[in-house]
Amino acid sequence: MWFLNKTTGLKWEVTDKELIKRLTKDEQYEKITAPKATNTASKTKSNEEK
């Protein structure tokens, strides 16, 4: 299950059942759908020269 920390904007995948219960009750966290994977390949010097 995925959670969003409303204060920091960080998204967390949580698998621990006790932690899921705690975060569900905490107003600072919101259940969200799993974020989509993004292609974040960094540019290297050799790629920039091409």
C-alpha positions as a LaTeX table, in Angstrom:
\begin{tabular}{lrrr}
\hline
Residue & $x$ (\AA) & $y$ (\AA) & $z$ (\AA) \\
\hline
Met1 & 0.00 & 0.00 & 0.00 \\
Trp2 & 1.30 & 3.46 & $-0.87$ \\
Phe3 & 1.13 & 6.53 & 1.35 \\
Leu4 & 1.84 & 10.20 & 0.74 \\
Asn5 & 3.38 & 12.27 & 3.52 \\
Lys6 & 1.40 & 15.50 & 3.16 \\
Thr7 & 4.11 & 17.57 & 4.86 \\
Thr8 & 7.12 & 16.46 & 2.82 \\
Gly9 & 5.45 & 15.21 & $-0.36$ \\
Leu10 & 7.35 & 11.91 & $-0.12$ \\
Lys11 & 5.62 & 8.73 & $-1.27$ \\
Trp12 & 6.20 & 5.49 & 0.59 \\
Glu13 & 5.36 & 1.89 & $-0.15$ \\
Val14 & 4.41 & 0.27 & 3.15 \\
Thr15 & 4.04 & $-3.50$ & 3.60 \\
Asp16 & 4.03 & $-3.82$ & 7.40 \\
Lys17 & 0.43 & $-4.36$ & 8.60 \\
Glu18 & 0.90 & $-2.52$ & 11.90 \\
Leu19 & 2.48 & 0.48 & 10.19 \\
Ile20 & $-0.34$ & 0.57 & 7.62 \\
Lys21 & $-2.86$ & 0.74 & 10.49 \\
Arg22 & $-0.93$ & 3.57 & 12.16 \\
Leu23 & $-0.50$ & 5.60 & 8.98 \\
Thr24 & $-4.17$ & 5.15 & 8.04 \\
Lys25 & $-5.15$ & 6.86 & 11.31 \\
Asp26 & $-2.53$ & 9.64 & 11.00 \\
Glu27 & $-3.84$ & 12.80 & 9.31 \\
Gln28 & $-0.34$ & 13.60 & 8.04 \\
Tyr29 & $-0.51$ & 10.60 & 5.67 \\
Glu30 & $-2.85$ & 9.87 & 2.78 \\
Lys31 & $-3.39$ & 6.56 & 0.94 \\
Ile32 & $-2.50$ & 6.91 & $-2.74$ \\
Thr33 & $-2.31$ & 4.68 & $-5.78$ \\
Ala34 & 1.14 & 3.38 & $-6.66$ \\
Pro35 & 3.17 & 6.05 & $-8.45$ \\
Lys36 & 4.05 & 5.33 & $-12.06$ \\
Ala37 & 7.67 & 4.51 & $-12.80$ \\
Thr38 & 9.51 & 7.22 & $-14.68$ \\
Asn39 & 12.56 & 7.01 & $-16.87$ \\
Thr40 & 15.06 & 9.13 & $-14.98$ \\
Ala41 & 18.21 & 8.13 & $-16.80$ \\
Ser42 & 20.79 & 10.79 & $-16.13$ \\
Lys43 & 22.78 & 12.37 & $-18.91$ \\
Thr44 & 26.41 & 11.43 & $-19.06$ \\
Lys45 & 29.14 & 13.41 & $-20.75$ \\
Ser46 & 29.34 & 10.86 & $-23.57$ \\
Asn47 & 25.59 & 11.21 & $-24.22$ \\
Glu48 & 25.84 & 15.00 & $-24.35$ \\
Glu49 & 28.67 & 14.89 & $-26.88$ \\
Lys50 & 26.70 & 12.79 & $-29.40$ \\
\hline
\end{tabular}
